[in-house]
Amino acid sequence: MQLRDRASGGKHGIHQTMKTTSPRWTEPEPVSVETPSGGRTFRAIIVGVALIAVMLRCLATRGDLWLDEIWSLHFARSISSCWEIVTHIHHDNNHVLNTFLLYMIGDQESVVVYRLPALGASVASVILAGLIGRRWGRAEALIVVVLTGSSFLLIHYGTEARGYALVVLFALLSFYLMERHLGGCRWAGLLFGPVVVLGLLSHLIFVHAYVAMLIWSLLRFVQTRRTWPGVAGRMAWCHTIPIGLGILLYIVHIRHLEIGGGPVFSGTAVLVRSAALTLGAPESGWMAVAAAASALAVMVVGLGIFIRERSALAAFFLVVIALSPAMFLLLYPPRHLYVRYFLISILFLVLLLSRVLGQLYRRGYGGRIACGIILVAVVAGNAMYTSDLLRLGRGQYREALTYMARNTPGDVVHVGTDHDFRNGTLIDFYTPRLPSTKRIVYYKRDAWPVDGPDWVIAHSWILAVDPPLTITDKSGTVYSLERSFRYARLSGWHWFLYRRQR
């Protein structure tokens, strides 16, 4: 390719000609794709969509904390210094940076306060996703803000007092910094290492993003540096800090981790459900399978776009969405597998979908119609799930306890449950926060009174479960179903209140 220097400040005004050779794999320059709406209208639409995303996240922070959030809060309350977060609490529910923030927040009357760091990180993630999409084009910027802003999974996990909102933010920020660094910005490479460390401290699923960025950067450096020492120098510039502190974190904390319990789901069912929830399809049945096939098609088409552009981003998205999770599932098959463990892959699948839809939008009138139909379908499906979250939350435990207190004569409410740890932890946490002055006495399952407690709480994760109208304890005492308190999905569970028959 011939490049002619037309600068007038050169010596004697001589025009210089220079030959350059493009590497096989490059990063395309940011493009500016004009939209029919124009600049001001485009910015107004972006701001409007972002404000809706903020509003949805603010609404989603309401409601009761569920077990894992309370568990994290107990970890933060149990330590006397922040160093004990990694030296004493070796549990997979200890998301280090989140536990540190809860430790700094301290005891608060309002439970919403504990979710404020996640809320801020979730809002920042939508803005950052828009900046990433803008480097691909205006269409991609708008589409990715719409998709991330309306994503049920990003709203749900982005408003819990746990580490998922933080890990999403630092995954996007590290991706943005690496892309800037590969484009020639040296300071971005310097900031990349500390951001990766924050991502690892947020949640260990960040490793999927980091493995993908490690391979992406290595591929680019090999193609752009003439010598192996040059490649090694560039890799060291970016990766010395995260690899060094990652090894230290493994020695001090990760290798001692204990895994908490929970319901057991098959790996295939979790993968299909993850794809369905990402695209706003039903969680089960043939439509969920179709959503999984569509997610695979998005990945194939998106990778094809980057391959045609000779961009090493093809390697990044292949690794972060598919290869890294598959490798860890094969090497460390978990007994308990949940949708949230694939949140990083889901995040970058959404980014890849915005790239695919942006390309579709530029394929003329028919492409714009198809892009609009797909976008509306995905947003509408996610909106249905989000409406359930805003209506039911992650459980209605405080309301259920208040109901029992109001409908029990006397000053003491005797309660038993079908699971001491799960339900007992919730009762212990919310009892001091009830408006009633009545005293709630909780009986463990092996210490019920002879004639049984006044109330029995049964719980279930199954969304469409129909609880039995009566249950009987070991002594023959019969309890009738009084009321049901439902939850949305993914985090928490239903509570069914049974009252002792007299």
C-alpha positions in Angstrom: 0.0 0.0 0.0 1.4 3.4 -1.0 1.0 6.2 1.5 1.9 9.8 0.3 2.9 12.3 3.0 1.2 15.6 2.1 2.3 17.6 5.1 3.6 21.0 4.0 6.1 21.3 6.9 8.6 18.8 5.4 12.1 20.0 4.4 12.1 21.6 1.0 8.4 20.6 0.6 9.5 17.2 -0.7 6.7 14.6 -1.0 7.8 11.3 0.6 6.6 7.9 -0.4 6.7 5.0 2.1 5.9 1.3 1.7 4.2 -0.4 4.6 3.1 -4.0 5.1 -0.1 -4.8 7.0 0.1 -7.7 9.4 -2.1 -10.7 8.6 -4.2 -10.0 11.7 -5.0 -6.4 12.6 -7.5 -4.4 14.6 -9.7 -2.4 12.4 -9.8 1.4 12.9 -12.9 2.7 14.6 -15.5 3.5 12.0 -18.2 6.2 12.0 -21.5 4.9 10.5 -24.0 7.7 10.0 -27.6 6.9 11.0 -30.6 8.5 9.4 -31.4 10.3 12.7 -28.3 12.5 12.6 -25.8 13.3 15.3 -28.0 15.2 17.9 -30.9 12.8 17.6 -28.6 9.8 17.9 -27.1 11.1 21.1 -30.5 11.9 22.5 -31.6 8.3 21.7 -28.5 6.9 23.4 -29.1 9.1 26.5 -32.8 8.1 26.6 -32.0 4.3 26.4 -29.3 4.7 29.0 -31.7 6.5 31.4 -34.2 3.6 31.0 -31.5 1.1 31.8 -30.6 3.1 34.9 -34.3 3.2 35.9 -34.7 -0.5 35.5 -31.6 -1.2 37.6 -32.7 1.2 40.3 -36.1 -0.6 40.5 -34.3 -4.0 40.6 -32.3 -3.1 43.7 -35.5 -3.0 45.7 -36.8 -6.1 47.5 -35.4 -8.5 50.0 -31.8 -9.8 50.0 -31.7 -13.5 49.3 -29.6 -16.2 51.0 -26.3 -15.7 49.1 -26.4 -11.9 49.6 -27.0 -12.4 53.3 -24.3 -15.0 53.4 -21.9 -12.6 51.9 -22.9 -10.0 54.5 -22.3 -12.5 57.3 -18.7 -13.0 55.9 -18.1 -9.3 56.0 -19.4 -9.0 59.6 -17.3 -12.0 60.8 -13.9 -10.4 60.2 -11.9 -7.9 62.2 -9.7 -6.7 59.3 -10.0 -6.6 55.5 -7.0 -9.0 55.1 -9.0 -11.8 56.6 -11.2 -11.7 53.5 -8.6 -13.7 51.7 -6.7 -15.3 54.6 -9.7 -16.6 56.6 -12.8 -16.9 54.5 -12.1 -19.6 51.9 -15.6 -20.0 50.4 -16.8 -19.7 46.9 -19.6 -17.3 48.1 -16.8 -14.9 49.3 -16.4 -12.6 46.3 -13.4 -10.8 47.6 -14.0 -7.2 46.3 -17.7 -7.4 47.1 -17.0 -8.7 50.6 -14.5 -5.8 51.1 -17.2 -3.3 50.1 -19.8 -4.8 52.4 -17.2 -4.7 55.2 -16.6 -1.0 54.5 -20.3 -0.2 54.4 -20.9 -1.8 57.8 -24.3 -2.4 59.4 -27.2 -0.5 57.7 -30.9 -0.4 58.4 -31.9 -0.4 54.7 -30.8 -3.5 52.8 -30.8 -1.5 49.6 -27.6 0.2 50.7 -25.7 -3.1 50.3 -26.7 -3.2 46.6 -25.5 0.3 45.8 -22.0 -0.7 44.7 -23.5 -3.3 42.3 -25.9 -0.7 41.0 -23.2 1.7 40.2 -21.1 -0.9 38.5 -24.1 -2.1 36.4 -24.9 1.4 35.2 -21.2 2.0 34.3 -21.2 -1.3 32.4 -23.9 -0.1 30.1 -22.1 3.1 29.4 -18.8 1.3 28.8 -20.5 -1.2 26.5 -21.7 1.8 24.4 -18.1 3.1 24.2 -16.9 -0.3 23.0 -19.7 -0.5 20.4 -19.0 3.1 19.2 -15.5 1.9 18.1 -17.3 -0.4 15.7 -19.9 2.1 14.5 -22.9 4.2 15.5 -25.3 1.3 14.8 -23.4 -1.0 17.1 -23.2 1.7 19.8 -27.0 2.1 19.9 -27.7 -1.6 19.6 -25.3 -2.6 22.4 -26.7 0.0 24.7 -30.2 -1.3 24.0 -29.2 -5.0 24.5 -27.1 -4.5 27.6 -29.5 -1.9 29.1 -32.5 -4.3 28.7 -30.7 -7.6 29.4 -32.6 -9.5 32.1 -29.5 -11.3 33.2 -27.3 -8.2 33.4 -30.1 -6.4 35.3 -30.7 -9.3 37.6 -27.1 -10.1 38.5 -26.1 -6.5 38.2 -28.3 -5.5 41.2 -27.3 -8.1 43.7 -25.0 -7.5 46.7 -22.5 -9.9 45.2 -19.5 -9.8 42.8 -21.3 -10.3 39.5 -21.9 -6.6 38.6 -18.3 -5.8 39.5 -16.9 -8.6 37.4 -19.0 -7.5 34.4 -17.7 -4.0 34.7 -14.0 -5.0 34.9 -14.4 -7.5 32.1 -15.7 -4.7 29.8 -13.1 -2.2 31.1 -10.2 -4.6 30.6 -11.4 -5.4 27.1 -11.7 -1.7 26.3 -8.2 -1.0 27.6 -6.7 -3.9 25.7 -8.3 -2.8 22.5 -7.0 0.7 23.0 -3.5 -0.6 23.8 -3.4 -2.8 20.7 -4.3 0.3 18.8 -1.2 2.1 20.0 -2.2 3.6 23.4 0.6 2.8 25.8 -1.2 4.1 29.0 -4.1 1.7 28.3 -1.6 -1.2 28.6 -0.4 0.1 31.9 -3.9 0.4 33.4 -4.9 -3.0 32.0 -3.0 -5.0 34.7 -4.6 -3.4 37.8 -8.1 -3.6 36.2 -7.6 -7.4 35.6 -6.6 -7.8 39.2 -9.9 -6.0 40.3 -11.8 -8.4 37.9 -10.2 -11.5 39.5 -11.0 -10.1 43.0 -14.6 -9.5 41.9 -15.3 -13.0 40.9 -13.2 -15.9 39.6 -15.3 -16.3 36.4 -13.3 -13.3 35.2 -10.6 -15.8 34.3 -12.6 -16.6 31.1 -12.2 -13.0 30.0 -8.6 -12.9 30.9 -7.6 -16.1 29.2 -9.2 -14.8 26.0 -7.4 -11.5 26.3 -4.1 -13.3 27.0 -4.5 -15.2 23.7 -5.8 -12.2 21.8 -2.8 -10.0 22.9 -0.3 -12.8 22.2 -1.6 -13.3 18.7 -1.5 -9.6 18.0 2.0 -9.1 19.4 3.4 -12.0 17.4 2.0 -10.5 14.2 3.3 -7.0 14.9 6.7 -7.5 16.5 9.7 -8.7 14.5 11.5 -10.5 17.4 10.5 -12.8 20.2 12.2 -10.5 22.8 9.9 -7.7 21.5 6.9 -10.0 21.9 8.0 -10.9 25.4 8.4 -7.3 26.3 4.9 -6.3 25.2 3.4 -9.3 27.0 5.3 -8.5 30.2 4.1 -4.9 30.0 0.5 -6.0 30.0 0.4 -9.3 32.0 3.1 -9.3 34.7 0.9 -7.7 37.3 -2.3 -9.8 36.7 -0.4 -13.1 36.4 1.8 -12.4 39.5 -1.1 -11.3 41.7 -3.2 -14.1 40.3 -0.6 -16.7 41.4 -0.5 -15.0 44.9 -4.3 -15.1 45.2 -4.3 -18.8 44.2 -1.7 -19.6 46.9 -3.4 -17.6 49.7 -7.0 -18.1 48.9 -8.2 -20.0 45.8 -6.7 -23.4 46.5 -8.4 -23.5 49.9 -11.9 -22.7 48.5 -14.9 -24.7 49.8 -18.0 -25.0 47.5 -21.4 -24.2 48.9 -24.4 -26.4 48.2 -27.5 -25.9 46.2 -29.8 -27.6 43.7 -28.2 -29.8 41.0 -28.9 -29.2 37.3 -27.5 -30.9 34.3 -24.9 -29.0 32.3 -26.9 -29.2 29.1 -30.0 -27.8 30.8 -28.0 -24.9 32.2 -26.4 -24.0 28.9 -29.7 -24.1 27.1 -31.4 -22.0 29.8 -28.5 -19.5 29.7 -28.9 -19.0 25.9 -32.7 -18.7 26.3 -32.6 -16.1 29.0 -29.9 -14.1 27.0 -32.1 -13.9 23.9 -35.4 -13.5 25.8 -36.8 -16.9 24.8 -38.8 -19.4 27.0 -36.5 -21.2 29.5 -37.5 -24.7 28.4 -39.0 -26.6 25.5 -38.2 -26.5 21.8 -38.0 -22.6 21.8 -35.2 -22.8 24.4 -33.3 -25.2 22.2 -33.9 -22.9 19.2 -32.5 -20.0 21.2 -29.4 -22.1 22.0 -29.0 -22.8 18.2 -29.5 -19.1 17.5 -26.8 -18.2 20.0 -24.5 -20.6 18.3 -25.4 -19.0 14.9 -24.6 -15.5 16.3 -21.2 -16.7 17.4 -20.4 -18.3 14.0 -21.6 -15.2 12.1 -19.8 -12.8 14.4 -16.6 -14.7 14.2 -16.9 -14.7 10.4 -17.2 -10.9 10.4 -13.9 -10.6 12.3 -12.2 -13.2 10.2 -13.1 -11.4 7.1 -11.7 -8.2 8.6 -8.5 -10.1 9.5 -9.1 -9.1 13.1 -7.6 -11.1 16.1 -10.9 -10.3 17.9 -12.1 -13.5 16.3 -9.8 -15.5 18.6 -10.9 -13.4 21.6 -14.6 -14.0 21.1 -14.2 -17.7 20.3 -12.2 -18.3 23.5 -14.3 -16.2 25.9 -17.7 -17.5 24.7 -16.9 -21.1 24.0 -13.4 -22.5 24.5 -12.5 -21.2 27.9 -15.8 -22.2 29.6 -15.6 -25.6 27.9 -12.0 -26.2 29.0 -12.8 -25.4 32.7 -15.9 -27.6 32.6 -13.8 -30.5 31.3 -10.9 -29.9 33.7 -12.9 -29.0 36.8 -16.5 -30.4 36.3 -18.5 -28.7 39.1 -21.3 -30.5 41.0 -23.3 -27.3 41.1 -23.7 -25.4 37.8 -25.7 -22.3 37.4 -26.5 -19.7 34.7 -24.5 -17.0 36.6 -21.3 -19.0 36.1 -21.6 -18.2 32.3 -22.2 -14.5 32.8 -18.9 -13.5 31.2 -19.6 -15.6 28.1 -23.2 -14.2 28.0 -21.8 -10.6 28.3 -19.5 -11.0 25.3 -22.1 -12.9 23.3 -24.4 -9.8 23.7 -21.5 -7.7 22.4 -21.0 -10.0 19.5 -24.7 -9.9 18.7 -24.6 -6.1 18.5 -21.8 -6.4 16.0 -23.8 -8.9 13.9 -26.9 -6.7 14.0 -24.9 -3.6 13.2 -23.6 -5.3 10.0 -27.2 -6.5 9.2 -28.4 -2.9 9.7 -26.0 -1.7 7.0 -27.3 -4.2 4.4 -30.0 -1.9 3.0 -33.7 -1.6 3.7 -34.3 -5.3 4.2 -31.4 -5.6 6.6 -32.7 -2.7 8.7 -36.1 -4.3 9.0 -34.6 -7.7 10.0 -32.3 -6.0 12.5 -35.3 -4.1 14.0 -37.4 -7.3 14.2 -34.6 -9.2 16.0 -33.9 -6.4 18.3 -37.5 -5.9 19.3 -37.9 -9.7 19.9 -34.9 -9.9 22.1 -35.8 -6.8 24.1 -39.4 -7.9 24.5 -38.5 -11.3 25.7 -36.0 -9.9 28.3 -38.6 -7.3 29.4 -41.0 -10.2 30.4 -38.4 -11.7 32.6 -37.4 -8.3 34.0 -41.1 -7.5 34.8 -41.2 -10.7 37.0 -38.1 -9.6 38.8 -39.5 -6.1 39.5 -42.8 -7.6 40.7 -41.6 -10.6 42.8 -37.9 -9.9 43.4 -35.7 -12.6 44.8 -38.2 -13.7 47.4 -40.7 -12.1 49.7 -39.3 -13.3 53.0 -40.0 -10.2 55.1 -43.6 -10.0 54.0 -44.1 -13.7 54.8 -42.7 -13.2 58.3 -44.9 -10.1 58.8 -47.9 -12.1 57.7 -47.3 -14.8 60.2 -46.8 -12.3 63.0 -50.0 -10.4 62.2 -52.0 -13.6 62.0 -50.8 -15.3 65.2 -52.5 -14.5 68.5 -50.3 -13.7 71.5 -46.8 -12.3 71.6 -44.8 -15.3 70.3 -44.8 -16.9 66.9 -43.5 -20.5 66.8 -42.0 -21.3 63.3 -40.4 -24.4 61.8 -39.1 -25.0 58.2 -38.1 -27.8 55.9 -34.4 -26.6 55.7 -32.6 -25.1 58.7 -29.7 -23.4 57.0 -31.5 -21.8 54.0 -34.7 -20.7 55.7 -33.2 -20.3 59.2 -30.6 -17.8 57.9 -33.4 -15.7 56.3 -35.5 -15.8 59.5 -32.6 -14.7 61.7 -31.7 -11.9 59.3 -35.2 -10.4 58.8 -36.8 -10.9 62.3 -35.1 -7.8 63.8 -36.3 -5.8 60.7 -40.0 -6.6 61.1 -42.5 -3.9 62.0 -44.2 -6.2 64.5 -43.0 -6.4 68.1 -43.9 -10.0 68.4 -41.1 -12.5 69.1 -40.4 -15.1 66.5 -39.1 -18.4 67.9 -37.5 -20.7 65.3 -37.3 -24.4 65.9 -34.8 -26.5 64.1 -36.1 -29.6 62.4 -34.9 -32.0 65.1 -36.2 -29.9 68.0 -39.9 -29.3 67.2 -42.4 -29.2 70.0 -44.5 -32.3 70.5 -47.6 -30.7 69.0 -45.5 -28.9 66.4 -44.9 -25.2 65.8 -47.6 -22.7 64.8 -46.3 -22.4 61.3 -44.2 -24.4 58.9 -42.4 -22.8 56.0 -41.7 -25.0 52.9 -39.5 -23.7 50.1 -39.0 -24.6 46.4 -36.9 -23.4 43.5 -39.4 -24.8 40.9 -41.1 -21.8 39.3 -44.4 -23.4 38.4 -44.7 -25.7 41.4 -48.1 -26.3 43.0 -47.6 -26.9 46.7 -49.7 -29.6 48.5 -52.7 -28.2 50.3 -51.7 -30.0 53.5 -48.6 -31.5 55.0 -48.0 -33.7 58.1 -45.0 -33.8 60.4 -43.5 -36.9 62.0 -45.8 -36.7 65.0 -48.9 -36.6 62.8 -49.7 -32.9 63.2 -51.5 -31.6 60.1 -50.7 -28.2 58.6 -52.8 -26.5 55.9 -51.5 -24.2 53.2 -52.2 -20.6 54.3 -50.4 -18.5 51.7 -47.7 -18.6 49.0 -44.9 -16.0 48.5 -43.3 -16.4 45.2 -39.9 -15.3 43.7 -39.0 -14.4 40.1 -36.2 -16.9 39.2 -32.5 -17.7 39.4 -31.9 -16.1 42.9 -34.0 -17.1 45.9 -37.0 -19.4 46.2 -40.7 -19.6 46.9 -42.0 -19.7 50.5 -45.2 -21.6 51.3 -46.7 -20.9 54.7 -48.5 -23.8 56.4 -50.6 -23.3 59.5 -51.2 -25.9 62.2 -54.7 -27.3 62.2 -56.4 -27.2 65.6 
